[in-house]
Amino acid sequence: MKNKNKSVFIMILVIVVLAMLHLYIQNKSISLKYAYTGLKGKFQKLYDQNRYYNSLVSRRQSLERIEKIALDELRMLYPENMVYIIVDKEE
């Protein structure tokens, strides 16, 4: 009879341990899903900021903008005469 009680106790203990393990895994799974959702939102925000900053860089490097600044603000002019010097490579 004692042997039967011992085996029942062990089975109940195993079931309790497995139930606790299952709850732990479920809890971790839910926590990871929340973390994933938060990280996904942060990633999207950073991605959008990156696109915005890339567009700013593109506008700042625009040749039309640089030409306009050179002509209007810096009062630069196109040269009237250009002299080219052709240099041959030494062989």
C-alpha positions as CSV (number, residue, x, y, z in Angstrom):
1,M,0.0,0.0,0.0
2,K,2.9,2.4,0.8
3,N,4.4,1.7,-2.6
4,K,1.1,2.7,-4.3
5,N,0.9,5.9,-2.3
6,K,4.5,6.7,-3.2
7,S,3.9,6.2,-6.9
8,V,0.7,8.4,-6.8
9,F,2.7,11.1,-5.0
10,I,5.4,10.9,-7.6
11,M,2.8,11.1,-10.5
12,I,1.1,14.1,-8.8
13,L,4.5,15.8,-8.3
14,V,5.4,15.2,-12.0
15,I,2.1,16.6,-13.1
16,V,2.5,19.7,-10.9
17,V,6.1,20.2,-12.2
18,L,4.9,19.9,-15.8
19,A,2.0,22.3,-15.2
20,M,4.4,24.8,-13.7
21,L,6.8,24.4,-16.6
22,H,3.9,24.9,-19.1
23,L,2.8,28.1,-17.3
24,Y,6.4,29.4,-17.3
25,I,6.7,28.7,-21.1
26,Q,3.4,30.4,-21.7
27,N,4.4,33.4,-19.6
28,K,7.7,33.7,-21.5
29,S,5.9,33.4,-24.8
30,I,3.5,36.2,-24.0
31,S,6.3,38.4,-22.7
32,L,8.3,37.8,-26.0
33,K,5.2,38.7,-28.1
34,Y,4.8,42.0,-26.2
35,A,8.5,42.7,-26.6
36,Y,8.4,41.8,-30.3
37,T,5.5,44.2,-30.9
38,G,7.3,47.0,-29.1
39,L,10.5,46.4,-31.0
40,K,8.5,46.3,-34.3
41,G,7.0,49.7,-33.5
42,K,10.5,51.1,-32.7
43,F,11.9,49.7,-35.8
44,Q,9.2,51.2,-38.0
45,K,9.8,54.6,-36.3
46,L,13.5,54.4,-36.9
47,Y,13.0,53.3,-40.5
48,D,10.7,56.3,-41.2
49,Q,13.2,58.6,-39.6
50,N,16.0,57.1,-41.7
51,R,14.0,57.7,-44.9
52,Y,13.3,61.3,-43.8
53,Y,16.9,62.0,-43.1
54,N,18.0,60.4,-46.4
55,S,15.5,62.7,-48.2
56,L,17.1,65.7,-46.4
57,V,20.5,64.7,-47.4
58,S,19.4,64.2,-51.0
59,R,17.8,67.7,-51.1
60,R,21.0,69.2,-49.6
61,Q,23.2,67.5,-52.2
62,S,20.9,68.5,-55.1
63,L,22.9,70.0,-57.9
64,E,20.2,72.6,-58.6
65,R,20.3,73.7,-55.0
66,I,24.0,74.0,-55.0
67,E,24.0,76.0,-58.2
68,K,21.3,78.3,-56.9
69,I,23.3,79.0,-53.7
70,A,26.5,79.6,-55.8
71,L,24.8,82.0,-58.1
72,D,22.5,83.9,-55.7
73,E,24.2,83.9,-52.3
74,L,27.9,83.5,-53.2
75,R,27.6,85.6,-56.4
76,M,29.7,83.1,-58.3
77,L,29.6,83.2,-62.1
78,Y,30.2,80.8,-64.9
79,P,33.7,81.3,-66.4
80,E,33.6,83.1,-69.8
81,N,36.7,81.4,-71.2
82,M,37.9,78.0,-70.2
83,V,41.4,76.7,-70.9
84,Y,42.0,73.0,-71.0
85,I,45.5,71.5,-70.7
86,I,45.8,68.0,-72.1
87,V,48.5,65.9,-70.4
88,D,49.7,62.7,-72.1
89,K,50.6,59.8,-70.0
90,E,54.2,58.9,-70.0
91,E,54.8,55.4,-71.3
